[in-house]
């Protein structure tokens, strides 16, 4: 057995007879190479179309998941920013961030429970330092 479900479905004689009649386009009682290849190409085109539809569905689902992750991440990042910015200056100084992730129980609890590994890395001193260096693009400490 070849394992191909479409071919397995032709095993019952009535189905096979009907399929062979459909392949025999010139009704000669025989299937020539052109008829065979036409049928194979139709089947292949149908399968490729099915695969393309499935690929598009997976791509749309992945895009939706990415958008959902991005929205959730930005919301959580904004929320933790507001928690850390206790002086409400709209800027976070390095010392402010370090102090918050070490001493502010509300910030620590939020980061531990937010479910986002990228934000949870702020609780790891070495990763915090690296993240702060990357975020401070103008190197002014804010």
C-alpha positions as CSV (number, residue, x, y, z in Angstrom):
1,X,0.0,0.0,0.0
2,X,1.2,3.5,-0.8
3,X,-0.6,5.1,2.2
4,X,-2.1,7.8,0.0
5,X,-5.7,8.3,1.3
6,X,-7.1,9.5,-2.0
7,X,-5.8,6.3,-3.7
8,X,-7.0,4.1,-0.9
9,X,-10.5,5.5,-1.4
10,X,-10.5,4.0,-4.9
11,X,-10.1,0.4,-3.6
12,X,-13.9,-0.4,-3.7
13,X,-14.6,-1.5,-7.3
14,X,-17.6,0.8,-7.9
15,X,-15.4,3.8,-7.0
16,X,-12.5,2.7,-9.1
17,X,-14.8,2.2,-12.1
18,X,-16.3,5.6,-11.7
19,X,-12.8,7.2,-11.3
20,X,-11.5,5.4,-14.4
21,X,-14.5,6.5,-16.4
22,X,-13.8,10.1,-15.4
23,X,-10.1,9.7,-16.4
24,X,-11.0,8.4,-19.8
25,X,-11.9,11.7,-21.3
26,X,-12.1,10.5,-24.9
27,X,-14.3,7.5,-23.8
28,X,-12.0,5.1,-25.7
29,X,-12.1,2.5,-22.8
30,X,-8.4,3.1,-22.2
31,X,-6.5,5.8,-20.3
32,X,-3.6,7.2,-22.4
33,X,-0.6,9.1,-21.0
34,X,-2.2,12.5,-21.7
35,X,-5.3,11.6,-19.8
36,X,-3.2,10.1,-17.0
37,X,-1.0,13.2,-16.7
38,X,-4.0,15.5,-16.9
39,X,-5.6,13.7,-13.9
40,X,-2.3,13.7,-12.0
41,X,-1.8,17.4,-12.6
42,X,-5.4,18.2,-11.5
43,X,-4.9,16.2,-8.3
44,X,-1.5,17.8,-7.7
45,X,-3.0,21.3,-8.3
46,X,-5.8,20.6,-5.9
47,X,-3.4,19.3,-3.2
48,X,-1.1,22.3,-3.6
49,X,-4.1,24.6,-3.3
50,X,-5.1,22.9,-0.1
51,X,-1.6,23.3,1.2
52,X,-1.5,27.0,0.3
53,X,-4.8,27.5,2.1
54,X,-3.5,25.7,5.2
55,X,-0.3,27.7,5.1
56,X,-2.2,31.0,4.9
57,X,-4.4,29.9,7.8
58,X,-1.3,29.2,9.9
59,X,0.3,32.5,8.8
60,X,-2.8,34.4,9.9
61,X,-2.9,32.6,13.2
62,X,0.8,33.3,13.8
63,X,0.3,37.0,12.9
64,X,-2.6,37.2,15.3
65,X,-0.6,35.6,18.1
66,X,2.3,38.0,17.4
67,X,-0.1,41.0,17.6
68,X,-1.6,39.7,20.8
69,X,1.8,39.1,22.4
70,X,3.0,42.6,21.3
71,X,-0.1,44.3,22.8
72,X,0.2,42.3,26.0
73,X,3.9,43.0,26.3
74,X,3.5,46.7,25.6
75,X,0.7,47.0,28.1
76,X,2.7,45.2,30.8
77,X,5.8,47.2,30.0
78,X,3.8,50.5,30.3
79,X,2.3,49.3,33.6
80,X,5.6,48.5,35.1
81,X,7.1,51.8,33.8
82,X,4.3,53.7,35.6
83,X,4.9,51.7,38.8
84,X,8.6,52.5,38.7
85,X,8.1,56.2,37.9
86,X,7.0,57.1,41.4
87,X,8.1,60.7,41.0
88,X,5.9,60.8,37.8
89,X,8.6,62.6,35.8
90,X,7.9,60.5,32.7
91,X,11.6,59.4,32.7
92,X,13.2,56.5,34.5
93,X,16.7,57.0,35.8
94,X,18.9,53.9,36.1
95,X,19.0,54.2,39.9
96,X,15.2,54.5,40.0
97,X,14.8,51.2,38.0
98,X,17.5,49.4,40.0
99,X,15.9,50.5,43.3
100,X,12.4,49.5,42.2
101,X,13.3,46.0,41.1
102,X,15.3,45.4,44.3
103,X,13.1,47.1,46.9
104,X,9.6,47.9,45.6
105,X,7.4,44.9,46.5
106,X,4.6,46.0,44.1
107,X,7.1,46.1,41.2
108,X,8.7,42.9,42.2
109,X,5.4,41.1,42.6
110,X,4.2,42.4,39.2
111,X,7.3,41.3,37.4
112,X,7.2,37.8,39.1
113,X,3.6,37.3,38.2
114,X,3.3,39.1,34.8
115,X,4.1,35.9,32.9
116,X,6.5,37.7,30.5
117,X,10.1,36.4,30.6
118,X,11.4,39.5,29.0
119,X,10.1,41.6,31.8
120,X,11.0,39.1,34.4
121,X,14.6,39.4,33.3
122,X,14.6,42.8,35.0
123,X,14.8,40.9,38.3
124,X,18.1,39.3,37.3
125,X,20.9,41.9,38.1
126,X,23.2,41.0,35.1
127,X,20.3,41.1,32.7
128,X,19.0,44.3,34.2
129,X,22.3,46.0,33.7
130,X,22.5,44.8,30.1
131,X,18.9,45.9,29.4
132,X,19.5,49.3,30.9
133,X,22.6,49.8,28.7
134,X,20.6,48.9,25.6
135,X,17.7,51.2,26.5
136,X,19.8,54.2,27.3
137,X,20.7,55.0,23.7
138,X,21.9,58.5,24.4
139,X,23.9,57.3,27.5
140,X,22.5,60.1,29.7
141,X,21.4,57.7,32.5
142,X,17.7,58.2,31.9
